[in-house]
């Protein structure tokens, strides 16, 4: 059945496509959302019976959380670029990363340089190596005079008890060594000079070598050693009881292997045989004790062994990269070491590397006898011919002949 009003309906367009438009929307269309199922040119009775709520009552459309919010014309979406990515091009990101890295490196370099300058200015310098008439001429390489004193300055009563140092006033030298660092390809050498060596001390006549230190400190000792060996001393370093123990503790102790037990109440020493790590107090007793068959000659051998082990540990890679070890160690060295006016921190580093090297030659000056003399006591007399040959080799910046190397 055909509706009368539909006879010409085939020639009509739907209202939403009619270019003539609709004059006034009907009341039931006003404010309603468009529905393609509704034909506004048909009577209401022929329309679908479903009622659509006004647009104002419909819930607002929910935007997907993955759908970006609308942006003003010409604006970039979140991320800063038309594609939604980082607004910094890859080349600029890499350049910014290098700038940050460079800034961090610069800060570290400045901090390390400042710390080195602080340490260098903190060194205890004294005028030790003064010129005098008849001083030996300069020779190739660098020769250090290393001195360990029994100074108890700056030690509290508790520290004196802990280190078993006693209460003696002043300072004497327990350790006298020469370290030669050659300019040639010869190995560095560390030579012990027994403190009881009989020698001529300027203005004091024949005395034990360590008496020079008691009479005139490091300056008179250096002059006496130069006269005894014919070598020119280029650098000087001295450390006391407290400083030595502090450095050992700063590196976490030093491992030593003992062939037999060692016990010396006077040095506060009680060690078992075998390998063990010595702390500062034990290390001090170990290098001080003379409670052995050869007394002072045995002691200088232990001193060389321990000092080499200590400096090898201090210069090790593990110690240097660990700020909890290297920083306290550096501060302890700067605070307790006494050096001559021309010594700087890099000179100490060179000394440490030489003593920690695997090719270091350690020996005692050749000894001929150990007599007891009136008014002087027990002394050490050198083998003059062998000692002269040893120091001639050092003066020429050559390796010490193997037949002159001794550990006794």
MARKE-705147 format. One record per residue (C-alpha): residue number from 1; z, x, y. Coordinates in pm, whole numbers. Layout:
{NUM,{Z,X,Y}},
...
This chain:
{1,{0,0,0}},
{2,{-103,132,337}},
{3,{121,91,637}},
{4,{-57,-73,932}},
{5,{47,200,1168}},
{6,{-84,472,937}},
{7,{-447,375,965}},
{8,{-522,638,1231}},
{9,{-236,869,1135}},
{10,{-471,1119,974}},
{11,{-605,1206,1318}},
{12,{-266,1273,1470}},
{13,{-78,1603,1477}},
{14,{295,1637,1415}},
{15,{495,1628,1734}},
{16,{593,1996,1712}},
{17,{222,2088,1702}},
{18,{99,1832,1954}},
{19,{-3,2021,2270}},
{20,{76,1712,2470}},
{21,{438,1746,2373}},
{22,{698,1472,2371}},
{23,{796,1312,2701}},
{24,{1159,1255,2623}},
{25,{1332,1328,2292}},
{26,{1486,1027,2135}},
{27,{1859,994,2126}},
{28,{1873,1073,1755}},
{29,{1664,1386,1811}},
{30,{1849,1509,2118}},
{31,{2051,1819,2040}},
{32,{1959,1813,1671}},
{33,{1808,2103,1492}},
{34,{1448,2072,1399}},
{35,{1383,1935,1050}},
{36,{1025,1936,919}},
{37,{1107,1633,704}},
{38,{1156,1412,1011}},
{39,{849,1256,1173}},
{40,{944,1139,1517}},
{41,{629,925,1543}},
{42,{744,708,1256}},
{43,{1001,427,1279}},
{44,{1358,518,1202}},
{45,{1357,290,900}},
{46,{1099,511,732}},
{47,{1293,838,803}},
{48,{1508,1010,542}},
{49,{1855,866,529}},
{50,{2032,1206,542}},
{51,{2217,1258,867}},
{52,{2216,1607,1016}},
{53,{2505,1712,1236}},
{54,{2433,1818,1590}},
{55,{2357,2183,1637}},
{56,{2677,2228,1836}},
{57,{2882,2122,1531}},
{58,{2710,2353,1288}},
{59,{2899,2672,1209}},
{60,{2759,2982,1378}},
{61,{2525,3188,1172}},
{62,{2703,3474,993}},
{63,{2557,3815,1053}},
{64,{2540,4044,751}},
{65,{2776,4343,780}},
{66,{2477,4564,711}},
{67,{2273,4411,992}},
{68,{2306,4603,1320}},
{69,{2409,4413,1627}},
{70,{2141,4319,1874}},
{71,{2065,4593,2122}},
{72,{1941,4562,2476}},
{73,{1570,4628,2523}},
{74,{1496,5000,2507}},
{75,{1838,5089,2365}},
{76,{1878,5287,2042}},
{77,{2068,5131,1752}},
{78,{2396,5288,1635}},
{79,{2347,5655,1549}},
{80,{2162,5732,1868}},
{81,{1801,5745,1748}},
{82,{1529,5488,1676}},
{83,{1583,5550,1306}},
{84,{1959,5496,1322}},
{85,{2040,5860,1238}},
{86,{2216,6138,1429}},
{87,{2102,6158,1786}},
{88,{2101,6544,1768}},
{89,{1784,6697,1625}},
{90,{1837,6928,1323}},
{91,{1749,7239,1523}},
{92,{2008,7153,1790}},
{93,{2270,7078,1521}},
{94,{2214,7425,1370}},
{95,{2230,7584,1715}},
{96,{2559,7404,1790}},
{97,{2703,7519,1455}},
{98,{2620,7881,1531}},
{99,{2781,7849,1873}},
{100,{3105,7722,1717}},
{101,{3099,8000,1457}},
{102,{3033,8261,1724}},
{103,{3321,8130,1935}},
{104,{3561,8153,1639}},
{105,{3448,8509,1561}},
{106,{3486,8608,1926}},
{107,{3842,8473,1938}},
{108,{3932,8664,1621}},
{109,{3781,8988,1752}},
{110,{3967,8957,2081}},
{111,{4295,8879,1900}},
{112,{4258,9176,1663}},
{113,{4160,9409,1948}},
{114,{4461,9294,2148}},
{115,{4692,9350,1852}},
{116,{4553,9702,1795}},
{117,{4601,9788,2163}},
{118,{4957,9656,2150}},
{119,{5037,9866,1841}},
{120,{4878,10176,1991}},
{121,{5080,10147,2311}},
{122,{5396,10086,2105}},
{123,{5382,10422,1926}},
{124,{5673,10657,1998}},
{125,{5499,10961,2150}},
{126,{5660,11293,2234}},
{127,{5532,11622,2372}},
{128,{5545,11812,2041}},
{129,{5242,12038,2023}},
{130,{5270,12235,2345}},
{131,{5066,12551,2394}},
{132,{5236,12893,2390}},
{133,{5133,13256,2392}},
{134,{4995,13370,2059}},
{135,{4925,13023,1924}},
{136,{4666,13022,1639}},
{137,{4311,12936,1739}},
{138,{4160,12599,1664}},
{139,{4007,12565,1316}},
{140,{3765,12316,1153}},
{141,{3908,11989,1023}},
{142,{4236,11825,1120}},
{143,{4576,11957,1012}},
{144,{4879,11729,1026}},
{145,{5244,11833,1018}},
{146,{5435,11553,842}},
{147,{5812,11550,878}},
{148,{6075,11331,716}},
{149,{6407,11358,896}},
{150,{6756,11248,797}},
{151,{6803,11081,1134}},
{152,{7047,10791,1116}},
{153,{6975,10671,1468}},
{154,{6943,10293,1501}},
{155,{7108,10238,1160}},
{156,{7400,9996,1146}},
{157,{7708,10071,936}},
{158,{7584,9820,679}},
{159,{7244,9993,660}},
{160,{7410,10333,621}},
{161,{7610,10198,327}},
{162,{7306,10031,172}},
{163,{7091,10345,204}},
{164,{7377,10584,113}},
{165,{7293,10802,414}},
{166,{7643,10906,513}},
{167,{7753,10945,876}},
{168,{7622,11290,970}},
{169,{7533,11327,1337}},
{170,{7204,11461,1468}},
{171,{6898,11501,1249}},
{172,{6763,11754,1004}},
{173,{6444,11758,805}},
{174,{6433,11673,436}},
{175,{6054,11677,410}},
{176,{5796,11918,556}},
{177,{5430,11883,455}},
{178,{5089,11990,577}},
{179,{4796,11752,539}},
{180,{4452,11902,595}},
{181,{4156,11666,638}},
{182,{3840,11884,627}},
{183,{3518,11834,819}},
{184,{3332,11972,517}},
{185,{3286,11805,178}},
{186,{3602,11976,48}},
{187,{3877,11737,-67}},
{188,{4179,11672,158}},
{189,{4492,11864,64}},
{190,{4865,11789,91}},
{191,{5090,12096,76}},
{192,{5469,12087,54}},
{193,{5665,12350,244}},
{194,{6016,12377,94}},
{195,{6273,12316,364}},
{196,{6475,12623,246}},
{197,{6177,12854,307}},
{198,{6293,13178,467}},
{199,{6105,13243,791}},
{200,{6134,13378,1144}},
{201,{6222,13110,1396}},
{202,{6138,13196,1760}},
{203,{6456,13295,1948}},
{204,{6672,13244,1635}},
{205,{6560,13513,1393}},
{206,{6542,13466,1015}},
{207,{6656,13122,910}},
{208,{6566,12843,672}},
{209,{6262,12653,790}},
{210,{6450,12329,840}},
{211,{6685,12506,1083}},
{212,{6397,12511,1332}},
{213,{6401,12131,1337}},
{214,{6779,12128,1389}},
{215,{6756,12385,1671}},
{216,{6454,12256,1862}},
{217,{6319,11937,1703}},
{218,{5957,11884,1611}},
{219,{5824,12121,1876}},
{220,{6009,12429,1746}},
{221,{5936,12330,1386}},
{222,{5561,12306,1460}},
{223,{5565,12647,1628}},
{224,{5752,12796,1330}},
{225,{5505,12647,1080}},
{226,{5208,12776,1280}},
{227,{5359,13126,1281}},
{228,{5433,13106,909}},
{229,{5092,12978,794}},
{230,{4853,13098,1064}},
{231,{4718,12741,1092}},
{232,{4694,12545,1414}},
{233,{4870,12207,1393}},
{234,{4647,11933,1537}},
{235,{4862,11624,1476}},
{236,{5232,11554,1423}},
{237,{5411,11257,1263}},
{238,{5783,11213,1193}},
{239,{5985,10935,1035}},
{240,{6357,10884,976}},
{241,{6558,10727,695}},
{242,{6548,10372,824}},
{243,{6178,10379,906}},
{244,{6085,10514,565}},
{245,{6281,10244,381}},
{246,{6139,9978,612}},
{247,{5779,10080,544}},
{248,{5838,10074,168}},
{249,{5985,9724,192}},
{250,{5698,9612,420}},
{251,{5439,9685,148}},
{252,{5650,9510,-114}},
{253,{5775,9826,-287}},
{254,{5596,10111,-461}},
{255,{5554,10152,-836}},
{256,{5665,10483,-985}},
{257,{5686,10593,-1349}},
{258,{5985,10807,-1448}},
{259,{5991,11026,-1756}},
{260,{6369,11012,-1773}},
{261,{6656,10825,-1605}},
{262,{6771,10944,-1263}},
{263,{7126,10910,-1139}},
{264,{7261,11057,-816}},
{265,{7557,10883,-651}},
{266,{7520,11100,-340}},
{267,{7169,10961,-283}},
{268,{7262,10610,-399}},
{269,{7018,10646,-689}},
{270,{7041,10488,-1033}},
{271,{6703,10443,-1201}},
{272,{6603,10391,-1562}},
{273,{6316,10570,-1734}},
{274,{5976,10400,-1731}},
{275,{5751,10236,-1473}},
{276,{5922,10027,-1206}},
{277,{5876,9912,-847}},
{278,{6111,10087,-605}},
{279,{6237,9907,-296}},
{280,{6316,10084,29}},
{281,{6670,10190,-65}},
{282,{6569,10314,-410}},
{283,{6264,10498,-271}},
{284,{6477,10677,-13}},
{285,{6717,10797,-284}},
{286,{6422,10900,-503}},
{287,{6270,11132,-240}},
{288,{6610,11268,-125}},
{289,{6783,11357,-451}},
{290,{6807,11717,-564}},
{291,{6996,11633,-882}},
{292,{6747,11802,-1114}},
{293,{6689,12142,-1272}},
{294,{6478,12289,-992}},
{295,{6659,12112,-708}},
{296,{6450,12133,-389}},
{297,{6128,12231,-569}},
{298,{6149,11920,-785}},
{299,{6222,11712,-480}},
{300,{5913,11824,-287}},
{301,{5700,11732,-589}},
{302,{5851,11382,-598}},
{303,{5801,11350,-223}},
{304,{5431,11426,-250}},
{305,{5385,11185,-540}},
{306,{5571,10906,-371}},
{307,{5410,10953,-29}},
{308,{5063,10947,-184}},
{309,{5150,10629,-377}},
{310,{5299,10468,-67}},
{311,{5000,10538,156}},
{312,{4760,10435,-121}},
{313,{4939,10100,-140}},
{314,{4946,10065,239}},
{315,{4571,10135,265}},
{316,{4474,9911,-27}},
{317,{4237,9617,28}},
{318,{4498,9366,-87}},
{319,{4750,9491,168}},
{320,{4505,9506,458}},
{321,{4364,9153,417}},
{322,{4707,8995,372}},
{323,{4849,8928,721}},
{324,{5196,8864,576}},
{325,{5196,9227,457}},
{326,{4970,9416,696}},
{327,{5123,9280,1018}},
{328,{5489,9363,931}},
{329,{5372,9701,801}},
{330,{5185,9781,1123}},
{331,{5480,9673,1336}},
{332,{5721,9883,1128}},
{333,{5500,10191,1155}},
{334,{5459,10153,1532}},
{335,{5832,10100,1578}},
{336,{5968,10384,1364}},
{337,{5708,10662,1365}},
{338,{5731,10952,1613}},
{339,{5398,11119,1691}},
{340,{5261,11374,1935}},
{341,{5103,11270,2264}},
{342,{4745,11281,2139}},
{343,{4791,11059,1831}},
{344,{4648,10707,1834}},
{345,{4645,10429,1581}},
{346,{4303,10526,1447}},
{347,{4429,10877,1379}},
{348,{4708,10729,1167}},
{349,{4451,10517,982}},
{350,{4247,10830,908}},
{351,{4558,11005,779}},
{352,{4645,10711,555}},
{353,{4295,10694,410}},
{354,{4297,11068,335}},
{355,{4634,11052,160}},
{356,{4536,10743,-32}},
{357,{4205,10885,-151}},
{358,{4155,10961,-517}},
{359,{4044,11320,-459}},
{360,{4353,11428,-263}},
{361,{4479,11769,-381}},
{362,{4859,11796,-382}},
{363,{5044,12122,-427}},
{364,{5341,12330,-323}},
{365,{5298,12657,-142}},
{366,{5313,12944,-398}},
{367,{5675,13057,-447}},
{368,{5786,13403,-554}},
{369,{6167,13371,-575}},
{370,{6470,13164,-476}},
{371,{6744,13419,-398}},
{372,{7077,13362,-225}},
{373,{7118,13569,91}},
{374,{7433,13645,291}},
{375,{7489,13418,590}},
{376,{7181,13216,498}},
{377,{7250,13086,152}},
{378,{6998,12988,-111}},
{379,{6645,13032,18}},
{380,{6285,13007,-101}},
{381,{6059,13309,-68}},
{382,{5683,13261,-82}},
{383,{5431,13458,-282}},
{384,{5276,13618,25}},
{385,{4941,13710,-130}},
{386,{4885,13371,-290}},
{387,{5010,13181,16}},
{388,{4778,13382,242}},
{389,{4479,13303,17}},
{390,{4569,12932,23}},
{391,{4592,12909,400}},
{392,{4280,13125,446}},
{393,{4087,12864,245}},
{394,{4223,12584,460}},
{395,{4147,12779,778}},
{396,{3785,12809,659}},
{397,{3777,12434,579}},
{398,{3724,12509,210}},
{399,{3882,12369,-105}},
{400,{4200,12538,-223}},
{401,{4124,12763,-524}},
{402,{4240,12596,-842}},
{403,{4450,12897,-948}},
{404,{4663,12852,-636}},
{405,{4744,12486,-702}},
{406,{5091,12435,-843}},
{407,{5330,12146,-880}},
{408,{5645,12356,-894}},
